[in-house]
Amino acid sequence: MIQITDTISIDENEIHEDFIRSSGPGGQNVNKVATAVQLRFDVRNSPSLTDDVRDRLVQLAGRRMTENGELIISAQRFRTQARNREDALNRLVELIRKAAQKPKPRRKRKPSPIARQRRLEEKRKRSEKKQQRKFDLRNGDL
């Protein structure tokens, strides 16, 4: 079991890992060893996630989500398979933790009367300035 938060934990069987050849550093090793990790997690069918966490996770994942509801995380930052695997798993955990946090509800606010008065005063000054420019152009002044 992978513990994400106090209430969310994911069974390791829900995560599927594929190892592929990595681009980047590694010298001759790059062409021989499959060190990059492609981690797949089925968000849509996961029993570990609640509906609201699932919806936020889909939103956060963006292009990393497939049409089938699978989240794909690729890791090839490191030269070893073990470190790339750990990196991909950490990124998945962080993404789910971020999705588990409920967004702070937005409260509508009205501008204060003083702020409203200040805004109208600035608009009036700007308008006068532009009217003055019109007047100057008619008289041939610049």
Secondary structure as the mmCIF struct_conf table of DSSP 4:
data_model
#
loop_
_struct_conf.conf_type_id
_struct_conf.id
_struct_conf.beg_label_comp_id
_struct_conf.beg_label_asym_id
_struct_conf.beg_label_seq_id
_struct_conf.end_label_comp_id
_struct_conf.end_label_asym_id
_struct_conf.end_label_seq_id
STRN STRN1 ILE A 2 GLN A 3
BEND BEND1 THR A 5 THR A 7
STRN STRN2 SER A 9 ILE A 10
HELX_RH_3T_P HELX_RH_3T_P1 GLU A 12 GLU A 14
STRN STRN3 ILE A 15 ILE A 20
HELX_LH_PP_P HELX_LH_PP_P1 ARG A 21 SER A 23
BEND BEND2 GLY A 24 PRO A 25
HELX_RH_3T_P HELX_RH_3T_P2 GLY A 27 ASN A 31
TURN_TY1_P TURN_TY1_P1 LYS A 32 LYS A 32
STRN STRN4 ALA A 36 ASP A 42
BEND BEND3 VAL A 43 VAL A 43
TURN_TY1_P TURN_TY1_P2 ARG A 44 ASN A 45
TURN_TY1_P TURN_TY1_P3 PRO A 47 SER A 48
BEND BEND4 LEU A 49 LEU A 49
HELX_RH_AL_P HELX_RH_AL_P1 ASP A 51 ALA A 61
HELX_RH_3T_P HELX_RH_3T_P3 GLY A 62 ARG A 64
STRN STRN5 MET A 65 MET A 65
TURN_TY1_P TURN_TY1_P4 GLU A 67 ASN A 68
BEND BEND5 GLY A 69 GLY A 69
STRN STRN6 GLU A 70 ALA A 75
BEND BEND6 ARG A 77 THR A 80
HELX_RH_AL_P HELX_RH_AL_P2 GLN A 81 ALA A 100
BEND BEND7 GLN A 101 GLN A 101
HELX_LH_PP_P HELX_LH_PP_P2 LYS A 102 ARG A 106
HELX_RH_AL_P HELX_RH_AL_P3 PRO A 113 ARG A 138
TURN_TY1_P TURN_TY1_P5 ASN A 139 GLY A 140
#
